[in-house]
């Protein structure tokens, strides 16, 4: 991998990480609307638990799995 390809890769990973961080923050905020009694660290832990459970949720829900596969195909384009 040359320096230009390395820089492009790093930029893409940084952009993707920024998007993930923003979406996680939005999800943590949303959890606060579901249970306003949770503080920030508790909401963050709930988000982590949900993220951990996602593979099982996709495996047991064909519609969710189909949506995931569609998103995978879309992002490849």
N, C-alpha and C positions, 0 to 999 in steps of 0.2 A: 504494500500500500504506500503510495507516494504521499508527500506532504499535503498536496492539494486535496486528495481523496480523504486523508486523515482529518484535515480541517473541516471538510464538508460533513463527514461523519459526525465529528464532535458537535458541530453546529446543529445538525438534525437531532442528535440525542439531547442536547441542551434545550432545544425548542420543545421536543416531546416531553421532557421532564418538567418544563415550565407549565405546559398545558395540564399534565397530570397533577401537579401541585395545586394549580388553580381549581381544578375539578374536585380534588379531594377537599380543599377548603370549602367549596360550595356544598359538598355532601355533609361535611361536619356541621356547617351552618344549618342545613336542612334538618339534620338529626335534632338540632336544638328546637326546631319548630314542632317536632314530634313529641319531644319531652323537654320542655323548658327548664325542668329542674336539674338537668345535667350541666355540669360546668364544662369548660373547654376540653380539659384532659379526659373527662368521662365520655364526651361526644366523640373525641378522637379514638378512644379505645373501642367504642361501639362501631365506628367506621372500620377499624382494623378487623374486628370480628366479622363484620359483614363481608369485607373483601376476602377474608380467609374462607368464607362459606360459598363464595361465588362459583368455584368449579363444581361443587355438588349441585348447586341450584341449576346450573346450565345442563349438567348431566341428566337431571330428572325432569327438565322442562324442555321438550322438543322445540317449542316456539321460541324460547329464549336462545337456545342453541342455534336455531336457524338465523335469528337476528345477529348473533355473534358472527356466524360464518359470513353473512352478508356484509357486515362491517369489515371483516378481514379482506374480503374481495374488493370492497370499495377502496380501502386504503392502499391496496397494491397498485391501483390505476394511476 
